[in-house]
């Protein structure tokens, strides 16, 4: 009985040691998500005012990348891009979920805006939020 108890105790100590070693090495190897910079909130507000006429999003999602930060604005209603153009008013980009990105170095909008959940819900919300 005593030998069985010592065997179980030794196994428990070995298992705890392995768990601690693996979790500490995983924490040292993992860089983790980059924090969101302080300038981002001001850039978002400026974009909302200039591009979407001051529309207020119901949710704002941020996805951090090494060179950029993707921001997804979710609105209660469909909003129209005021700085975009199209051959007719009906063809101007619009959507309820809009994904854009900011460059981490210049703090400017970079790349194209993606309008999600516009006509026919294409692309879908899930695709727009995908990392």
C-alpha positions in Angstrom: 0.0 0.0 0.0 2.8 2.4 0.9 4.7 1.5 -2.3 1.6 2.2 -4.3 1.1 5.6 -2.6 4.7 6.6 -3.3 4.4 5.5 -6.9 1.2 7.7 -7.4 2.9 10.6 -5.6 6.0 10.3 -7.8 3.8 10.2 -10.9 1.9 13.3 -9.7 5.1 15.2 -9.1 6.4 14.2 -12.5 3.2 15.3 -14.3 3.1 18.6 -12.5 6.8 19.3 -13.4 6.1 18.5 -17.0 3.1 20.8 -17.1 5.0 23.7 -15.5 8.0 23.3 -17.9 5.8 23.1 -21.0 3.7 26.1 -20.0 6.7 28.3 -19.1 8.5 27.4 -22.4 5.3 28.1 -24.4 4.9 31.5 -22.7 8.6 32.3 -23.5 8.2 31.3 -27.2 4.9 33.1 -27.8 5.1 36.8 -28.7 1.3 37.3 -28.2 -0.9 39.8 -30.0 0.6 43.3 -30.5 -1.2 45.9 -28.4 -3.3 48.5 -30.1 -1.6 51.9 -30.4 -3.0 55.1 -28.8 -3.3 56.9 -32.2 -5.8 54.3 -33.5 -8.9 55.8 -31.8 -8.2 59.2 -33.4 -7.7 57.7 -36.8 -10.9 55.7 -36.5 -12.9 58.9 -35.6 -11.4 60.8 -38.5 -12.2 58.0 -40.9 -15.8 57.8 -39.6 -16.3 61.5 -40.0 -14.7 62.0 -43.4 -15.6 58.7 -45.1 -18.9 57.8 -43.6 -20.3 61.2 -42.6 -19.9 60.7 -38.9 -21.9 57.4 -38.7 -21.5 55.7 -35.4 -20.7 52.0 -35.4 -22.4 49.6 -33.0 -19.3 47.5 -32.8 -15.6 48.1 -33.7 -13.3 45.1 -34.1 -9.5 45.3 -34.4 -7.1 42.7 -35.7 -3.5 43.4 -35.0 -0.8 42.5 -37.6 2.9 43.3 -37.5 2.7 45.9 -40.2 -0.9 47.0 -40.1 -4.1 47.0 -38.0 -7.3 45.8 -39.6 -10.4 47.6 -38.2 -13.9 46.3 -38.9 -16.8 48.8 -38.3 -20.3 47.3 -37.8 -23.2 49.7 -38.3 -26.8 49.3 -37.4 -27.8 50.3 -40.9 -26.1 50.3 -44.3 -23.7 53.3 -44.7 -22.5 54.9 -47.9 -18.8 55.7 -48.6 -18.7 59.5 -49.2 -15.2 59.5 -50.6 -15.8 56.7 -53.1 -17.0 57.1 -56.6 -19.1 55.1 -59.0 -20.8 55.6 -62.4 -24.2 56.1 -60.6 -25.2 56.9 -57.1 -26.6 53.4 -56.7 -23.2 51.9 -57.5 -21.2 53.8 -54.8 -19.8 51.3 -52.3 -22.0 50.8 -49.2 -22.3 48.2 -46.5 -23.3 47.5 -42.9 -19.9 45.9 -42.1 -16.8 47.7 -43.4 -13.2 46.4 -43.1 -10.2 48.6 -43.6 -6.6 48.8 -42.4 -4.2 51.3 -41.0 -0.5 51.2 -41.5 1.4 51.0 -38.2 4.2 53.4 -39.3 2.3 56.1 -41.2 -1.0 55.8 -39.3 -2.8 56.2 -42.7 -5.4 54.1 -44.3 -3.8 51.4 -46.5 -5.1 49.2 -49.1 -8.8 48.8 -50.1 -11.9 49.0 -48.0 -14.0 45.8 -48.0 -17.7 46.3 -47.8 -19.4 43.3 -46.2 -23.0 42.5 -45.7 -24.0 44.9 -48.4 -26.3 43.7 -51.2 -27.1 40.0 -50.8 -24.9 39.8 -47.6 -21.8 39.0 -49.8 -19.1 38.8 -48.5 -20.5 37.5 -45.2 -19.8 38.8 -41.7 -17.7 35.8 -40.9 -15.4 36.4 -43.9 -15.0 40.0 -43.1 -14.0 39.2 -39.5 -11.6 36.4 -40.6 -8.0 37.1 -39.6 
